[in-house]
């Protein structure tokens, strides 16, 4: 049973409908609107969509801008690090189209930034990432410390980008430079508040981020969660380095976003859990109605 079938079956059991795919390039004015709710996209706002490319890589269209998350575009291969890419991207960099900014959770690991992803960064107008990424990759990376803010301005308005804490391993563990990773929050007038977890494995850290977002910005509209329970025997005795399915569901329950976009669960051999276990965990926590079905990869999905 494929990922799409699993998601639809789980949501049908809960008596709700999954989000339908957003067809073509129709404008927001031409789309059917859902009843408004806390944190939902205002009527007449720019389209709010996500396109999953594979692994942690996705294109987010928000407030009139196109933002690329953790670019990985290599074909399947084995890396010097020991990890292997098992599936290629839904499409290559040549089909990306115009990108206004890149959000790079970290640069140290191939599954979040591979060879073609590194090449792509040099042509991007702005790349937000960690201070370590700036030191390693160069001045085309804009470094951001936790809770530092930057702005992305366009004719459609301004998106505030806030770097937020992420823990690339179990609570209480400091992996040093190798574990340096960041999450992001997108917000602003007419911007659906969006939390992007990055390679965070900690429910505690996600809750702290969520509490501050709710206090300083407001309700979280959408959470993009890196899941898959990534593990490698060489690090922390095979401990999960990203959210397990259960912990992703707990984060979704605590943050209570309108939608949850699950990424970082496919295309690499480091994942110990898959979409099936994720759906099961979300059902157990009663939050499976929030899950966005990203299948097939490469197809634009409406988040409005």
C-alpha positions as CSV (number, residue, x, y, z in Angstrom):
1,X,0.0,0.0,0.0
2,X,1.5,3.3,-1.0
3,X,1.8,6.5,1.0
4,X,-1.1,8.3,-0.6
5,X,-3.4,5.3,0.1
6,X,-2.3,5.1,3.7
7,X,-3.0,8.7,4.3
8,X,-6.4,8.7,2.7
9,X,-7.4,5.5,4.5
10,X,-6.4,6.9,7.9
11,X,-8.3,10.2,7.4
12,X,-11.3,8.5,6.0
13,X,-11.5,6.4,9.1
14,X,-11.6,9.6,11.1
15,X,-14.5,10.9,9.0
16,X,-12.6,13.8,7.5
17,X,-11.2,14.6,4.0
18,X,-7.6,15.1,3.1
19,X,-6.4,18.2,1.3
20,X,-6.8,17.9,-2.4
21,X,-4.0,18.7,-4.8
22,X,-3.8,22.3,-6.1
23,X,-4.1,22.0,-9.9
24,X,-1.9,24.0,-12.3
25,X,-1.1,27.6,-11.5
26,X,-4.6,28.8,-10.7
27,X,-4.7,32.0,-8.6
28,X,-6.0,32.1,-5.1
29,X,-9.0,34.1,-6.3
30,X,-10.0,31.2,-8.5
31,X,-9.8,28.5,-5.8
32,X,-12.6,27.3,-3.7
33,X,-12.3,28.8,-0.2
34,X,-12.7,26.9,3.1
35,X,-14.5,28.3,6.1
36,X,-12.1,30.6,8.0
37,X,-10.4,29.4,11.2
38,X,-7.7,30.6,13.6
39,X,-4.5,31.1,11.6
40,X,-6.1,30.3,8.2
41,X,-5.1,32.2,5.1
42,X,-7.2,35.4,4.6
43,X,-9.6,35.5,1.6
44,X,-7.9,37.0,-1.4
45,X,-4.4,36.2,-0.1
46,X,-1.6,34.8,-2.3
47,X,-1.6,31.1,-2.9
48,X,-0.3,28.9,-0.1
49,X,1.1,25.6,-1.5
50,X,3.8,23.0,-0.9
51,X,5.5,20.7,-3.4
52,X,7.4,17.8,-2.0
53,X,10.6,17.1,-4.1
54,X,11.8,14.2,-1.9
55,X,13.4,13.6,1.5
56,X,13.5,17.0,3.3
57,X,13.3,19.0,0.1
58,X,10.2,21.0,-0.6
59,X,9.1,24.2,-2.3
60,X,6.8,26.4,-0.3
61,X,4.8,29.1,-2.0
62,X,3.7,31.6,0.6
63,X,2.7,35.3,0.5
64,X,3.7,35.6,-3.1
65,X,7.2,34.1,-2.7
66,X,8.7,30.7,-3.5
67,X,10.9,29.2,-0.8
68,X,13.1,26.1,-1.1
69,X,13.7,23.9,2.0
70,X,16.9,21.8,2.3
71,X,17.9,21.2,-1.3
72,X,18.7,17.6,-2.2
73,X,18.7,16.8,-6.0
74,X,21.3,14.0,-6.4
75,X,20.4,10.7,-8.1
76,X,20.5,7.6,-5.9
77,X,24.1,7.0,-4.7
78,X,26.2,6.1,-1.7
79,X,28.1,8.9,0.1
80,X,31.5,8.9,1.8
81,X,29.6,9.5,5.1
82,X,28.2,6.0,4.7
83,X,24.6,6.9,4.1
84,X,22.9,6.1,0.8
85,X,20.3,7.9,-1.2
86,X,17.8,5.3,-2.4
87,X,15.5,7.4,-4.6
88,X,16.0,10.4,-6.8
89,X,14.1,13.7,-6.6
90,X,10.7,14.2,-8.2
91,X,12.3,16.7,-10.5
92,X,15.7,18.3,-11.0
93,X,16.9,21.8,-10.3
94,X,16.2,22.8,-13.9
95,X,12.5,22.5,-13.2
96,X,12.5,24.4,-10.0
97,X,11.5,27.8,-11.5
98,X,12.2,31.0,-9.7
99,X,13.2,30.6,-6.0
100,X,13.2,33.7,-3.8
101,X,15.0,32.1,-0.8
102,X,16.4,28.9,0.6
103,X,15.9,27.7,4.2
104,X,18.8,25.4,5.0
105,X,18.4,23.6,8.3
106,X,22.1,22.6,8.2
107,X,24.9,21.7,5.8
108,X,26.9,18.9,7.5
109,X,24.8,15.9,6.4
110,X,24.2,14.7,2.8
111,X,20.5,14.0,3.4
112,X,19.8,17.7,4.0
113,X,22.3,19.1,1.5
114,X,23.7,16.9,-1.2
115,X,26.1,17.6,-4.1
116,X,23.6,19.2,-6.5
117,X,22.0,21.0,-3.6
118,X,25.4,22.6,-2.8
119,X,25.8,23.7,-6.4
120,X,22.3,25.2,-6.5
121,X,22.9,27.4,-3.4
122,X,25.5,29.5,-5.3
123,X,22.8,30.7,-7.6
124,X,20.2,31.5,-5.0
125,X,19.4,35.1,-4.1
126,X,19.4,34.4,-0.4
127,X,20.2,31.4,1.8
128,X,19.4,31.4,5.5
129,X,21.2,28.8,7.6
130,X,23.3,28.3,10.7
131,X,26.5,30.3,11.6
132,X,28.4,27.1,11.0
133,X,27.1,26.8,7.5
134,X,28.2,30.3,6.8
135,X,31.7,29.5,7.9
136,X,31.9,26.3,5.9
137,X,30.1,27.3,2.7
138,X,30.9,31.0,2.4
139,X,29.4,34.4,2.3
140,X,26.4,33.4,0.1
141,X,25.0,32.0,3.3
142,X,23.2,34.4,5.6
143,X,23.9,33.1,9.2
144,X,21.1,33.2,11.7
145,X,21.3,32.4,15.4
146,X,18.2,31.1,17.3
147,X,15.5,33.8,17.5
148,X,17.3,36.1,15.1
149,X,14.9,37.6,12.5
150,X,15.3,38.6,8.9
151,X,12.9,39.8,6.2
152,X,12.0,38.7,2.7
153,X,10.4,41.5,0.8
154,X,8.5,41.3,-2.4
155,X,5.7,43.1,-4.2
156,X,3.3,40.8,-2.4
157,X,4.4,41.8,1.0
158,X,7.0,41.0,3.7
159,X,7.8,37.6,5.2
160,X,9.5,37.6,8.6
161,X,11.9,34.7,8.9
162,X,12.8,33.7,12.4
163,X,15.5,31.1,13.2
164,X,14.4,28.8,16.0
165,X,16.1,26.1,18.1
166,X,16.3,22.5,17.0
167,X,18.0,19.6,18.7
168,X,19.6,17.0,16.3
169,X,19.4,14.1,18.8
170,X,17.9,13.1,22.1
171,X,17.3,15.6,25.0
172,X,20.4,16.4,27.0
173,X,22.9,15.5,24.2
174,X,25.2,18.1,22.8
175,X,26.7,16.9,19.5
176,X,28.8,20.0,19.0
177,X,29.3,21.4,15.5
178,X,28.2,18.2,13.8
179,X,24.8,18.5,15.4
180,X,24.3,22.3,14.8
181,X,20.9,22.7,13.1
182,X,18.1,25.3,13.0
183,X,14.4,25.4,12.4
184,X,12.5,28.4,11.0
185,X,9.2,30.3,11.5
186,X,7.6,32.3,8.7
187,X,5.2,35.0,9.7
188,X,3.9,38.5,8.9
189,X,0.8,40.4,7.8
190,X,-1.2,38.1,5.5
191,X,1.4,35.3,6.0
192,X,0.2,32.0,7.4
193,X,2.4,31.4,10.4
194,X,4.5,28.4,9.5
195,X,6.9,26.4,11.7
196,X,9.6,24.4,10.0
197,X,11.2,22.0,12.5
198,X,14.5,21.2,10.7
199,X,16.2,18.0,12.0
200,X,14.8,18.4,15.5
201,X,14.3,15.2,17.5
202,X,13.0,16.8,20.7
203,X,9.4,17.2,21.7
204,X,10.5,19.5,24.5
205,X,12.4,21.8,22.2
206,X,9.4,21.9,19.7
207,X,7.1,22.7,22.6
208,X,9.3,25.5,23.8
209,X,9.4,26.9,20.2
210,X,5.6,26.6,19.9
211,X,4.9,28.3,23.2
212,X,7.0,31.3,22.2
213,X,5.5,31.5,18.7
214,X,2.0,31.5,20.2
215,X,3.0,34.2,22.7
216,X,4.9,36.5,20.4
217,X,3.3,35.9,17.0
218,X,0.0,33.9,17.4
219,X,-1.6,30.6,16.4
220,X,0.5,28.3,14.2
221,X,-1.2,27.7,10.9
222,X,1.1,25.1,9.4
223,X,3.8,22.9,10.8
224,X,6.4,21.3,8.5
225,X,7.8,18.4,10.5
226,X,11.0,16.5,9.7
227,X,10.2,13.0,10.8
228,X,11.4,9.5,9.8
229,X,13.4,8.8,13.0
230,X,16.7,9.1,11.3
231,X,19.3,6.8,12.8
232,X,22.9,5.8,12.2
233,X,24.9,3.3,14.3
234,X,27.9,5.7,14.3
235,X,26.0,8.4,16.2
236,X,24.7,8.2,19.7
237,X,24.3,4.4,19.6
238,X,21.6,4.6,16.9
239,X,19.4,7.0,18.8
240,X,16.8,8.9,16.7
241,X,18.2,12.1,15.2
242,X,14.9,13.4,13.9
243,X,11.3,13.1,15.2
244,X,10.0,9.6,15.7
245,X,6.4,9.0,14.4
246,X,5.1,9.1,18.0
247,X,7.0,12.3,18.8
248,X,5.9,14.0,15.6
249,X,2.3,13.3,16.6
250,X,2.9,14.6,20.1
251,X,4.4,17.8,18.6
252,X,1.4,18.2,16.3
253,X,-1.0,17.7,19.2
254,X,0.8,20.3,21.4
255,X,1.3,22.9,18.7
256,X,-2.1,22.4,17.3
257,X,-1.5,23.7,13.8
258,X,-4.2,23.7,11.2
259,X,-2.1,21.6,8.9
260,X,0.9,19.3,9.3
261,X,3.2,18.7,6.3
262,X,5.4,15.6,7.0
263,X,8.7,15.5,5.2
264,X,12.1,13.8,5.7
265,X,10.6,10.3,5.7
266,X,11.7,8.9,2.3
267,X,14.6,8.6,-0.3
268,X,17.4,7.9,2.2
269,X,18.5,4.7,4.0
270,X,18.8,6.4,7.4
271,X,15.1,6.4,8.2
272,X,13.9,3.8,10.7
273,X,10.2,4.8,10.4
274,X,8.0,5.5,7.4
275,X,4.7,7.1,6.5
276,X,2.8,4.1,7.7
277,X,4.0,4.4,11.2
278,X,3.5,8.2,11.1
279,X,-0.2,7.8,10.1
280,X,-0.6,5.2,12.9
281,X,0.9,7.5,15.5
282,X,-1.2,10.5,14.4
283,X,-4.3,8.4,14.5
284,X,-3.5,7.3,18.1
285,X,-3.1,10.9,19.1
286,X,-6.3,12.0,17.3
287,X,-4.5,14.5,15.0
288,X,-4.5,12.5,11.7
289,X,-7.0,15.0,10.2
290,X,-4.2,17.6,10.2
291,X,-1.9,15.5,7.9
292,X,-1.3,16.8,4.3
293,X,-1.0,14.0,1.7
294,X,2.1,14.9,-0.3
295,X,1.8,12.1,-2.9
296,X,2.6,12.0,-5.6
297,X,5.9,13.7,-5.1
298,X,6.4,16.7,-7.3
299,X,2.7,17.7,-7.3
300,X,1.7,21.0,-5.9
301,X,-0.6,20.7,-2.8
302,X,-2.9,23.5,-1.6
303,X,-2.5,24.5,2.0
304,X,-5.0,27.3,2.1
